Amino acid sequence: MKALRRRYSYDRLVVCARSPAWCQRKKGGSTDPCMGRSRGGLTTKIHAMVDADGRPLRMELTAGQAADAPVAERLISDIEPGTTLLADKAYDTDAIRAFVKGRKAWANIPTKINRKQSFSFSRWVYRQRNQVERFFNRIKHMRGLATRYDRRPDNYLAALKLVATRIWINSVCESTS
């Protein structure tokens, strides 16, 4: 009995014009909805809302390439009347400004360069936004959070909430002493 041999290395392309493993794996990236590609590689964005003392009130996770504005509406959903919302240029959308105005609050957000309309903006008040940056700096002191050792987004968010609890406890201990 004679063994069947391929005559040429490209014989398989004559019969079926696709790669041999064409249906072996599912296309796409990670199944983690909070892990996404950006310029720095695989990243996760942490969106946080803090009070005037830098204590976290709410946190959300998104993929690195996701826009900031859609998450903001969930973060500021229960904003109090008379509150001043401080945010960076990424949150400068008409929807966020309308939502804050509807809640009788003030959005102190710098306008994007490509925006034609200008809004009232106070640089002096905007300086207080460093409380958010200080919160992120405290998070970066935790090595596991800074490098995101947890693969699952719910575990990572739970670790963030533990750090937030620690920040709240430290602030209460500092205010009582």
C-alpha positions as CSV (number, residue, x, y, z in Angstrom):
1,M,0.0,0.0,0.0
2,K,1.4,3.3,-1.0
3,A,1.4,6.2,1.5
4,L,-0.2,9.4,0.5
5,R,2.3,12.2,0.3
6,R,1.8,15.8,-0.5
7,R,3.3,16.7,-3.8
8,Y,3.9,20.4,-2.9
9,S,4.0,22.3,0.4
10,Y,1.1,24.4,-0.6
11,D,-1.3,21.5,-1.4
12,R,-3.6,22.3,1.5
13,L,-4.3,25.7,0.0
14,V,-5.7,24.0,-3.1
15,V,-8.3,22.1,-1.1
16,C,-9.1,24.7,1.6
17,A,-7.8,28.2,1.3
18,R,-7.6,29.0,5.0
19,S,-5.1,28.3,7.7
20,P,-5.2,24.9,9.4
21,A,-6.3,26.3,12.7
22,W,-8.9,28.6,11.3
23,C,-11.6,27.6,13.8
24,Q,-9.5,26.5,16.8
25,R,-9.6,29.7,18.8
26,K,-12.0,32.5,19.3
27,K,-10.9,35.9,17.9
28,G,-10.5,38.8,20.1
29,G,-8.6,39.8,23.2
30,S,-9.0,39.3,26.8
31,T,-12.5,38.4,28.2
32,D,-11.9,41.1,30.9
33,P,-14.1,44.1,30.1
34,C,-11.9,46.3,32.2
35,M,-8.6,45.4,30.5
36,G,-8.0,47.3,27.3
37,R,-5.3,48.5,24.9
38,S,-4.0,52.0,25.0
39,R,-0.7,53.6,24.1
40,G,1.0,52.0,27.1
41,G,-0.2,48.5,26.4
42,L,-2.9,46.6,28.4
43,T,-4.3,49.0,30.9
44,T,-7.2,49.7,33.2
45,K,-8.6,53.1,34.0
46,I,-9.8,53.9,37.5
47,H,-12.5,56.6,37.6
48,A,-12.9,58.0,41.1
49,M,-15.0,60.6,42.8
50,V,-13.6,62.1,46.0
51,D,-14.9,64.6,48.5
52,A,-13.1,67.9,49.5
53,D,-10.8,66.0,51.9
54,G,-9.7,63.5,49.2
55,R,-11.7,60.6,50.6
56,P,-13.1,58.4,47.8
57,L,-16.9,58.3,47.4
58,R,-17.3,56.2,44.3
59,M,-15.0,54.2,42.0
60,E,-15.5,52.6,38.6
61,L,-13.2,50.6,36.3
62,T,-13.0,50.7,32.5
63,A,-10.7,49.5,29.8
64,G,-7.7,51.6,28.9
65,Q,-9.1,52.7,25.6
66,A,-12.6,53.6,26.8
67,A,-13.7,57.2,27.0
68,D,-14.1,58.9,30.3
69,A,-17.4,60.7,29.9
70,P,-19.9,57.7,29.9
71,V,-18.6,56.6,33.3
72,A,-18.9,60.1,34.7
73,E,-22.7,60.0,34.5
74,R,-22.8,56.9,36.8
75,L,-20.3,58.5,39.2
76,I,-22.2,61.8,39.6
77,S,-25.6,60.3,39.6
78,D,-26.4,61.4,43.2
79,I,-24.7,64.8,43.2
80,E,-26.1,67.2,45.8
81,P,-27.5,70.7,44.9
82,G,-25.0,73.5,45.4
83,T,-22.0,71.2,44.8
84,T,-19.0,72.2,42.7
85,L,-17.9,69.4,40.4
86,L,-14.2,69.6,39.5
87,A,-13.1,67.4,36.6
88,D,-10.4,67.5,33.9
89,K,-10.9,68.1,30.2
90,A,-11.8,64.5,29.4
91,Y,-15.2,65.0,31.2
92,D,-16.1,68.2,29.2
93,T,-19.3,67.1,27.4
94,D,-22.6,68.7,27.0
95,A,-24.4,65.8,28.7
96,I,-22.3,66.1,31.9
97,R,-22.7,69.9,32.0
98,A,-26.5,69.6,31.5
99,F,-26.8,66.9,34.1
100,V,-24.9,68.9,36.7
101,K,-26.9,72.0,35.8
102,G,-30.1,70.1,36.2
103,R,-29.1,69.1,39.7
104,K,-28.4,72.8,40.5
105,A,-24.7,72.3,40.9
106,W,-21.7,73.9,39.1
107,A,-19.4,72.1,36.8
108,N,-15.9,73.7,36.9
109,I,-14.4,71.8,34.0
110,P,-11.9,73.3,31.6
111,T,-13.1,73.3,28.0
112,K,-11.5,71.2,25.4
113,I,-9.5,72.8,22.7
114,N,-11.8,71.8,19.9
115,R,-14.9,73.2,21.7
116,K,-16.4,76.3,20.1
117,Q,-18.5,77.4,23.1
118,S,-16.9,78.6,26.3
119,F,-18.2,78.2,29.8
120,S,-17.4,79.8,33.1
121,F,-14.3,78.4,34.6
122,S,-12.3,79.4,37.7
123,R,-8.6,78.4,37.8
124,W,-8.5,79.2,41.5
125,V,-11.2,76.7,42.3
126,Y,-9.8,74.1,39.9
127,R,-6.6,73.9,42.0
128,Q,-8.6,71.9,44.5
129,R,-8.8,69.0,42.0
130,N,-5.4,67.9,43.2
131,Q,-7.3,66.0,45.9
132,V,-8.2,63.4,43.3
133,E,-4.5,63.3,42.2
134,R,-3.5,62.8,45.8
135,F,-5.9,59.9,46.1
136,F,-4.4,58.2,43.0
137,N,-1.0,58.8,44.5
138,R,-2.0,56.9,47.6
139,I,-3.3,54.0,45.5
140,K,0.1,53.9,43.6
141,H,1.9,53.3,46.9
142,M,0.2,49.9,47.0
143,R,2.3,47.8,44.7
144,G,-0.3,45.2,43.8
145,L,-2.8,47.9,42.8
146,A,-0.2,49.9,40.8
147,T,0.8,47.0,38.7
148,R,-2.6,45.3,38.7
149,Y,-1.7,41.8,39.9
150,D,-5.3,40.7,40.0
151,R,-6.6,39.5,36.7
152,R,-10.3,39.6,37.5
153,P,-11.8,43.1,37.6
154,D,-14.1,42.3,40.6
155,N,-11.0,41.3,42.7
156,Y,-9.1,44.4,41.6
157,L,-12.1,46.7,42.4
158,A,-12.4,45.0,45.8
159,A,-8.8,45.7,46.5
160,L,-9.3,49.3,45.5
161,K,-12.3,49.5,47.9
162,L,-10.2,48.1,50.7
163,V,-7.6,50.9,50.1
164,A,-10.4,53.4,50.1
165,T,-11.7,52.0,53.4
166,R,-8.2,52.4,54.8
167,I,-8.0,56.0,53.6
168,W,-11.4,56.7,55.3
169,I,-10.2,55.2,58.6
170,N,-7.0,57.1,58.5
171,S,-8.8,60.4,57.9
172,V,-11.2,59.7,60.8
173,C,-8.2,58.9,63.1
174,E,-6.4,62.1,62.1
175,S,-9.4,64.3,62.7
176,T,-10.1,62.9,66.2
177,S,-6.5,63.3,67.4
